[in-house]
Amino acid sequence: MKILVTGGAGYIGSHTCVELLLNNFEVVVVDDLSNSSEESLNRVREITGKKIDFYPVNLLDRAKLNGIFQDHDIDAVIHFAGFKAVGESVDMPLAYYTNNLTGTLTLLDVMRNHKTRHFVFSSSATVYGDPASLPITENFPLSVTNPYGRTKLMIEEILQDLYVSDDSWNIALLRYFNPVGAHESGKIGEDPRGIPNNLVPYIAQVAVGRRPFLNVFGDDYDTVDGTGVRDFIHVSDLARGHIKALEKLFSGPGVVIYNLGTGTGTSVLELVKGFEAACGKEIPFCVVPRRAGDIAACYADAALAEKELGWKAVKSVADMCRDTWRWQQNNPHGYDDTANLP
Ligand code: WQD
């Protein structure tokens, strides 16, 4: 089976490529490298000892995308490629709608022309907005408050309309909670460009000395210690969930929707303490006002994925912190450390 992975050089994409290759899928990666490094794919090859066909192509380039489908008999697509920074999407909505929506529409049209109709979409718990209760199940109301989240919800709706028009499609909408951690080898991990938006890569950069301290965005929420609570899931658990979703699609289910989370909430300060235990250093922090758009708490009911996919997250927050720290220690400046070496 040959799988096309869009955004496969990225954080979740590269970890999913590892699991695909270890499960004897053939992998073709399309990635425009706008927010990733080709070095990640070299590392994936090192980890697995397997080959990857890589094309540095943007999904808006229909001609090149069509050529890839002509050169490869693609059985399914896992679609990660897309811009994903909430704050940036508020400042640049047209860039987000063009890249995320038009890119996806181009991909789906090329797939249809080549009769490839198995599709796994990288969606996000952000489509649930601020939930009225917890944990969150897949039938909770959907609401979004920023252009990034709106692109995720709109693509989910586009995919459901596509299926209504042609039920030969099999589509999995995977709603990620908070992916963190790194492959146990320490060879691949999260490598955000510029100042990290997300908590764990920021903490890791404090631990490795790239940042002086962490800003904790508010400690006045109605939570265990006043700081935000999230469902942090190890990226390798998340990657394994994609293999299970692919296997489900080949059984012909139509459109299926799953939360990929652990079902457990962890606060910002609990995570800071976990990271201090993993790295053996104090993580200095300063409590500042809440970040606009943040919600107090969010964690999954992951029972449906366990029941229908036979998948469950198994790695702990301690595993996530330990594996993140190993990656950051081995690569203090991410992939740039070696990519620029002679
Ligand atoms: C987690 C908690 C912050 C940074 C976002 C996107 C979501 C998905 C995952 C793409 C919150 C606090 C954070 C910092 C902090 N991305 N925090 N200081 O906001 O839950 O989700 O990333 O799919 O769509 O919305 O993740 O890691 O940014 O924040 O105190 O420097 O950490 O307030 O409580 P979030 P996050």
Boltz pocket constraint, residues with backbone or C-beta under 6 A from the ligand:
constraints:
  - pocket:
      binder: B
      contacts: [[A, 84], [A, 86], [A, 123], [A, 124], [A, 125], [A, 126], [A, 176], [A, 177], [A, 178], [A, 179], [A, 196], [A, 197], [A, 198], [A, 199], [A, 200], [A, 202], [A, 214], [A, 215], [A, 216], [A, 217], [A, 218], [A, 227], [A, 228], [A, 229], [A, 230], [A, 268], [A, 291], [A, 294], [A, 295], [A, 296]]
      max_distance: 6.0
